[in-house]
Amino acid sequence: MALLDTSAESGLNKFLEEFIEKKNTIQDLKQFEILETENATSDNIVTTKNDAYSRKLQQNYTHIQLDQKVITEDSAIGIRMAKIAEINFKNQNEANRSQIFYSRVSQLKSPFKEEFLEKAIDFACNINSEDLRAQTLSLIIPILEGEKKVELIQKALYSASYIQDENGRSLVLSSLARHLRGPDKEKLIAHIFDFSSQIQSGDAKFQILSSLVPHLYGSKNEPIMDKALELVSGITSEYQKLESFSLLIPYLTEKREKEIIEQALELAFNIKDKDLGPQALSLIIPYLDESRQKKIIEKALILTNEIQSEDRKEQALTSLAQYLYETEK
């Protein structure tokens, strides 16, 4: 997990403090039940049994008074409230502070947690700095849950689609991994594909597609593939569209696979940037039968010889090298 920038972290901390201060009634405090394995020490520190790390934090933790009512309650619940709001432990680096922050959030109980996560996503989506927005979203997305989880993920991805830096978008997309391991992953992927058609950026669409497809390994879910192919139709870059086809072909039914291969070959031969022709064809070659592979490789070599730039010619040959070696065997 990427380190959360200090500015984003302090902003989230302040946001969490303000959010919790509005929830300081006794009824709201009951949402912060202390786990059975925890107790409150005489110096108002919550500790966990057999947890050496928590005992170490006792020496470093600085208590903060959010509201006099919390302190006068002198309860384990009040202590938990203060701990959640104040995570600036002495001698803790950024990684540890962020980890502690999210361990506190994970201990919130429903529906308070869901309400906080919804507001946290809204907060993150409105961060002007793209780097901070990417980092903050990537830390909130993995802990999303509840009935609005899909809606909040979609909102986060929509915000991420406006991040120009590819690495920033990748950071947000990689944070989806936790949600793509369970039995409902295909349902979530279908929802994301449906939603992604609203995204304007072709680069963002391609990145979403390339991030989600590997999680469909072993699946032949035709409705999801229909949604994925519809998403591909909205990708403007010809080369990215071919890359998308090459990603999807292994998941298509035999009939659909043949249709997409022909469509991809036509696109590769007619790609506007002729220097990319050989590389475009190399994306489809693995899915052709042996006799057809040889024909396409020969055509790709002819296109390679027509490239004027030595650098781009070398790139073309590199993309074909594997197939040239196999045909020479």
Contacts in CASP RR format, 6 or more apart in sequence:
PFRMAT RR
TARGET T0000
AUTHOR 0000-0000-0000
METHOD contacts of the structure
MODEL  1
MALLDTSAESGLNKFLEEFIEKKNTIQDLKQFEILETENATSDNIVTTKN
DAYSRKLQQNYTHIQLDQKVITEDSAIGIRMAKIAEINFKNQNEANRSQI
FYSRVSQLKSPFKEEFLEKAIDFACNINSEDLRAQTLSLIIPILEGEKKV
ELIQKALYSASYIQDENGRSLVLSSLARHLRGPDKEKLIAHIFDFSSQIQ
SGDAKFQILSSLVPHLYGSKNEPIMDKALELVSGITSEYQKLESFSLLIP
YLTEKREKEIIEQALELAFNIKDKDLGPQALSLIIPYLDESRQKKIIEKA
LILTNEIQSEDRKEQALTSLAQYLYETEK
1 98 0 8 1.000
1 138 0 8 1.000
1 139 0 8 1.000
1 175 0 8 1.000
2 135 0 8 1.000
2 138 0 8 1.000
2 139 0 8 1.000
2 171 0 8 1.000
3 94 0 8 1.000
3 95 0 8 1.000
3 98 0 8 1.000
3 135 0 8 1.000
4 12 0 8 1.000
4 94 0 8 1.000
4 98 0 8 1.000
4 135 0 8 1.000
4 136 0 8 1.000
4 139 0 8 1.000
5 94 0 8 1.000
5 131 0 8 1.000
5 132 0 8 1.000
5 135 0 8 1.000
6 94 0 8 1.000
7 129 0 8 1.000
7 132 0 8 1.000
8 127 0 8 1.000
8 129 0 8 1.000
8 132 0 8 1.000
8 135 0 8 1.000
8 136 0 8 1.000
9 94 0 8 1.000
9 97 0 8 1.000
9 98 0 8 1.000
9 101 0 8 1.000
12 101 0 8 1.000
12 120 0 8 1.000
12 123 0 8 1.000
12 124 0 8 1.000
12 136 0 8 1.000
13 85 0 8 1.000
13 87 0 8 1.000
13 88 0 8 1.000
13 101 0 8 1.000
15 119 0 8 1.000
15 120 0 8 1.000
15 123 0 8 1.000
16 84 0 8 1.000
16 85 0 8 1.000
16 101 0 8 1.000
16 105 0 8 1.000
16 116 0 8 1.000
16 120 0 8 1.000
17 66 0 8 1.000
17 85 0 8 1.000
17 86 0 8 1.000
19 116 0 8 1.000
19 119 0 8 1.000
20 66 0 8 1.000
20 81 0 8 1.000
20 84 0 8 1.000
20 85 0 8 1.000
21 66 0 8 1.000
21 67 0 8 1.000
23 29 0 8 1.000
23 31 0 8 1.000
23 112 0 8 1.000
24 66 0 8 1.000
24 67 0 8 1.000
24 69 0 8 1.000
24 70 0 8 1.000
24 81 0 8 1.000
26 73 0 8 1.000
28 112 0 8 1.000
29 70 0 8 1.000
29 73 0 8 1.000
29 75 0 8 1.000
29 77 0 8 1.000
29 78 0 8 1.000
29 81 0 8 1.000
30 77 0 8 1.000
31 108 0 8 1.000
31 109 0 8 1.000
31 112 0 8 1.000
32 77 0 8 1.000
32 78 0 8 1.000
32 80 0 8 1.000
32 81 0 8 1.000
32 84 0 8 1.000
32 107 0 8 1.000
32 108 0 8 1.000
32 109 0 8 1.000
33 77 0 8 1.000
33 109 0 8 1.000
34 40 0 8 1.000
34 46 0 8 1.000
34 76 0 8 1.000
34 77 0 8 1.000
34 80 0 8 1.000
35 48 0 8 1.000
35 107 0 8 1.000
37 48 0 8 1.000
37 49 0 8 1.000
38 46 0 8 1.000
38 47 0 8 1.000
38 48 0 8 1.000
38 49 0 8 1.000
38 76 0 8 1.000
39 46 0 8 1.000
39 47 0 8 1.000
39 49 0 8 1.000
39 76 0 8 1.000
40 46 0 8 1.000
40 75 0 8 1.000
40 76 0 8 1.000
40 79 0 8 1.000
41 47 0 8 1.000
41 58 0 8 1.000
43 58 0 8 1.000
44 63 0 8 1.000
44 74 0 8 1.000
44 79 0 8 1.000
44 82 0 8 1.000
45 57 0 8 1.000
45 58 0 8 1.000
45 61 0 8 1.000
45 79 0 8 1.000
46 54 0 8 1.000
46 76 0 8 1.000
46 79 0 8 1.000
46 80 0 8 1.000
46 83 0 8 1.000
47 54 0 8 1.000
47 55 0 8 1.000
47 58 0 8 1.000
48 54 0 8 1.000
57 89 0 8 1.000
57 100 0 8 1.000
60 89 0 8 1.000
60 90 0 8 1.000
60 91 0 8 1.000
60 92 0 8 1.000
61 83 0 8 1.000
61 86 0 8 1.000
61 89 0 8 1.000
62 86 0 8 1.000
62 88 0 8 1.000
62 89 0 8 1.000
62 90 0 8 1.000
63 82 0 8 1.000
63 86 0 8 1.000
64 82 0 8 1.000
64 85 0 8 1.000
64 86 0 8 1.000
65 71 0 8 1.000
65 82 0 8 1.000
66 81 0 8 1.000
66 82 0 8 1.000
66 85 0 8 1.000
70 78 0 8 1.000
70 81 0 8 1.000
70 82 0 8 1.000
71 78 0 8 1.000
71 82 0 8 1.000
80 107 0 8 1.000
83 104 0 8 1.000
84 104 0 8 1.000
84 105 0 8 1.000
84 107 0 8 1.000
84 108 0 8 1.000
87 97 0 8 1.000
87 100 0 8 1.000
87 101 0 8 1.000
87 104 0 8 1.000
88 97 0 8 1.000
89 96 0 8 1.000
89 97 0 8 1.000
89 100 0 8 1.000
92 100 0 8 1.000
98 139 0 8 1.000
102 139 0 8 1.000
102 143 0 8 1.000
105 113 0 8 1.000
105 116 0 8 1.000
105 117 0 8 1.000
105 143 0 8 1.000
106 143 0 8 1.000
108 116 0 8 1.000
110 146 0 8 1.000
113 145 0 8 1.000
114 145 0 8 1.000
114 146 0 8 1.000
114 147 0 8 1.000
114 148 0 8 1.000
117 140 0 8 1.000
117 143 0 8 1.000
117 144 0 8 1.000
117 145 0 8 1.000
117 152 0 8 1.000
118 148 0 8 1.000
118 152 0 8 1.000
120 140 0 8 1.000
121 137 0 8 1.000
121 140 0 8 1.000
121 144 0 8 1.000
121 152 0 8 1.000
121 155 0 8 1.000
121 156 0 8 1.000
122 155 0 8 1.000
123 136 0 8 1.000
124 133 0 8 1.000
124 136 0 8 1.000
124 137 0 8 1.000
124 140 0 8 1.000
124 156 0 8 1.000
124 159 0 8 1.000
125 133 0 8 1.000
125 137 0 8 1.000
125 155 0 8 1.000
125 156 0 8 1.000
125 158 0 8 1.000
125 159 0 8 1.000
127 133 0 8 1.000
127 136 0 8 1.000
130 162 0 8 1.000
130 163 0 8 1.000
130 164 0 8 1.000
130 165 0 8 1.000
130 168 0 8 1.000
131 165 0 8 1.000
131 168 0 8 1.000
133 159 0 8 1.000
133 160 0 8 1.000
133 163 0 8 1.000
134 160 0 8 1.000
134 163 0 8 1.000
134 165 0 8 1.000
134 168 0 8 1.000
134 169 0 8 1.000
134 171 0 8 1.000
134 172 0 8 1.000
135 171 0 8 1.000
137 156 0 8 1.000
137 159 0 8 1.000
137 160 0 8 1.000
137 172 0 8 1.000
137 175 0 8 1.000
138 171 0 8 1.000
138 172 0 8 1.000
138 174 0 8 1.000
138 175 0 8 1.000
139 175 0 8 1.000
140 156 0 8 1.000
141 153 0 8 1.000
141 156 0 8 1.000
141 172 0 8 1.000
141 175 0 8 1.000
141 176 0 8 1.000
141 179 0 8 1.000
142 175 0 8 1.000
142 177 0 8 1.000
142 178 0 8 1.000
142 179 0 8 1.000
144 152 0 8 1.000
144 153 0 8 1.000
144 179 0 8 1.000
149 179 0 8 1.000
150 188 0 8 1.000
150 191 0 8 1.000
153 176 0 8 1.000
153 179 0 8 1.000
153 188 0 8 1.000
153 192 0 8 1.000
154 191 0 8 1.000
154 192 0 8 1.000
154 195 0 8 1.000
156 172 0 8 1.000
157 172 0 8 1.000
157 173 0 8 1.000
157 192 0 8 1.000
157 195 0 8 1.000
157 196 0 8 1.000
157 199 0 8 1.000
157 208 0 8 1.000
158 195 0 8 1.000
158 198 0 8 1.000
158 199 0 8 1.000
160 168 0 8 1.000
160 169 0 8 1.000
160 172 0 8 1.000
160 173 0 8 1.000
160 204 0 8 1.000
161 169 0 8 1.000
161 199 0 8 1.000
161 200 0 8 1.000
161 201 0 8 1.000
161 204 0 8 1.000
161 208 0 8 1.000
162 201 0 8 1.000
163 169 0 8 1.000
163 172 0 8 1.000
166 203 0 8 1.000
166 207 0 8 1.000
169 203 0 8 1.000
169 204 0 8 1.000
169 207 0 8 1.000
170 207 0 8 1.000
170 211 0 8 1.000
173 207 0 8 1.000
173 208 0 8 1.000
173 211 0 8 1.000
174 211 0 8 1.000
176 211 0 8 1.000
176 212 0 8 1.000
179 185 0 8 1.000
179 188 0 8 1.000
180 188 0 8 1.000
180 189 0 8 1.000
180 212 0 8 1.000
180 215 0 8 1.000
185 215 0 8 1.000
186 216 0 8 1.000
186 219 0 8 1.000
186 221 0 8 1.000
186 224 0 8 1.000
189 212 0 8 1.000
189 215 0 8 1.000
189 216 0 8 1.000
189 224 0 8 1.000
190 223 0 8 1.000
190 224 0 8 1.000
190 227 0 8 1.000
192 208 0 8 1.000
192 212 0 8 1.000
193 209 0 8 1.000
193 212 0 8 1.000
193 224 0 8 1.000
193 227 0 8 1.000
193 228 0 8 1.000
193 230 0 8 1.000
193 231 0 8 1.000
194 227 0 8 1.000
196 205 0 8 1.000
196 208 0 8 1.000
196 209 0 8 1.000
196 231 0 8 1.000
197 230 0 8 1.000
197 231 0 8 1.000
197 234 0 8 1.000
199 205 0 8 1.000
199 208 0 8 1.000
202 234 0 8 1.000
202 235 0 8 1.000
202 236 0 8 1.000
202 237 0 8 1.000
202 240 0 8 1.000
203 237 0 8 1.000
203 240 0 8 1.000
205 231 0 8 1.000
205 234 0 8 1.000
205 235 0 8 1.000
206 235 0 8 1.000
206 237 0 8 1.000
206 240 0 8 1.000
206 243 0 8 1.000
206 244 0 8 1.000
208 231 0 8 1.000
209 228 0 8 1.000
209 231 0 8 1.000
209 232 0 8 1.000
209 235 0 8 1.000
209 244 0 8 1.000
209 247 0 8 1.000
210 243 0 8 1.000
210 244 0 8 1.000
210 247 0 8 1.000
213 228 0 8 1.000
213 247 0 8 1.000
213 248 0 8 1.000
213 251 0 8 1.000
216 224 0 8 1.000
216 251 0 8 1.000
218 251 0 8 1.000
219 251 0 8 1.000
220 251 0 8 1.000
220 252 0 8 1.000
220 253 0 8 1.000
221 251 0 8 1.000
222 253 0 8 1.000
222 256 0 8 1.000
225 248 0 8 1.000
225 251 0 8 1.000
225 252 0 8 1.000
225 256 0 8 1.000
228 248 0 8 1.000
229 248 0 8 1.000
229 260 0 8 1.000
231 244 0 8 1.000
232 241 0 8 1.000
232 244 0 8 1.000
232 245 0 8 1.000
232 248 0 8 1.000
235 241 0 8 1.000
235 244 0 8 1.000
238 267 0 8 1.000
238 271 0 8 1.000
238 272 0 8 1.000
238 273 0 8 1.000
238 276 0 8 1.000
238 280 0 8 1.000
239 271 0 8 1.000
239 273 0 8 1.000
239 276 0 8 1.000
239 279 0 8 1.000
239 280 0 8 1.000
241 267 0 8 1.000
242 264 0 8 1.000
242 267 0 8 1.000
242 268 0 8 1.000
242 271 0 8 1.000
242 280 0 8 1.000
242 283 0 8 1.000
242 284 0 8 1.000
243 283 0 8 1.000
245 260 0 8 1.000
245 263 0 8 1.000
245 264 0 8 1.000
245 267 0 8 1.000
245 283 0 8 1.000
245 284 0 8 1.000
246 264 0 8 1.000
246 283 0 8 1.000
246 284 0 8 1.000
246 286 0 8 1.000
246 287 0 8 1.000
248 260 0 8 1.000
249 257 0 8 1.000
249 260 0 8 1.000
249 261 0 8 1.000
249 264 0 8 1.000
249 284 0 8 1.000
249 287 0 8 1.000
252 260 0 8 1.000
257 287 0 8 1.000
261 284 0 8 1.000
261 287 0 8 1.000
261 288 0 8 1.000
264 283 0 8 1.000
264 284 0 8 1.000
265 281 0 8 1.000
265 284 0 8 1.000
265 296 0 8 1.000
267 280 0 8 1.000
268 277 0 8 1.000
268 280 0 8 1.000
268 281 0 8 1.000
268 283 0 8 1.000
268 284 0 8 1.000
269 277 0 8 1.000
269 281 0 8 1.000
269 299 0 8 1.000
271 277 0 8 1.000
271 280 0 8 1.000
274 303 0 8 1.000
274 306 0 8 1.000
274 307 0 8 1.000
275 307 0 8 1.000
275 309 0 8 1.000
275 312 0 8 1.000
275 316 0 8 1.000
277 300 0 8 1.000
277 303 0 8 1.000
277 316 0 8 1.000
278 300 0 8 1.000
278 301 0 8 1.000
278 303 0 8 1.000
278 304 0 8 1.000
278 307 0 8 1.000
278 316 0 8 1.000
278 317 0 8 1.000
278 319 0 8 1.000
278 320 0 8 1.000
279 315 0 8 1.000
279 316 0 8 1.000
279 319 0 8 1.000
281 296 0 8 1.000
281 299 0 8 1.000
281 300 0 8 1.000
281 303 0 8 1.000
282 300 0 8 1.000
282 319 0 8 1.000
282 320 0 8 1.000
282 323 0 8 1.000
284 296 0 8 1.000
285 293 0 8 1.000
285 296 0 8 1.000
285 297 0 8 1.000
285 300 0 8 1.000
285 323 0 8 1.000
288 296 0 8 1.000
293 323 0 8 1.000
293 327 0 8 1.000
294 327 0 8 1.000
297 320 0 8 1.000
297 323 0 8 1.000
297 324 0 8 1.000
297 327 0 8 1.000
300 316 0 8 1.000
300 320 0 8 1.000
301 320 0 8 1.000
301 324 0 8 1.000
303 316 0 8 1.000
304 313 0 8 1.000
304 316 0 8 1.000
304 317 0 8 1.000
304 320 0 8 1.000
305 313 0 8 1.000
307 313 0 8 1.000
307 316 0 8 1.000
END
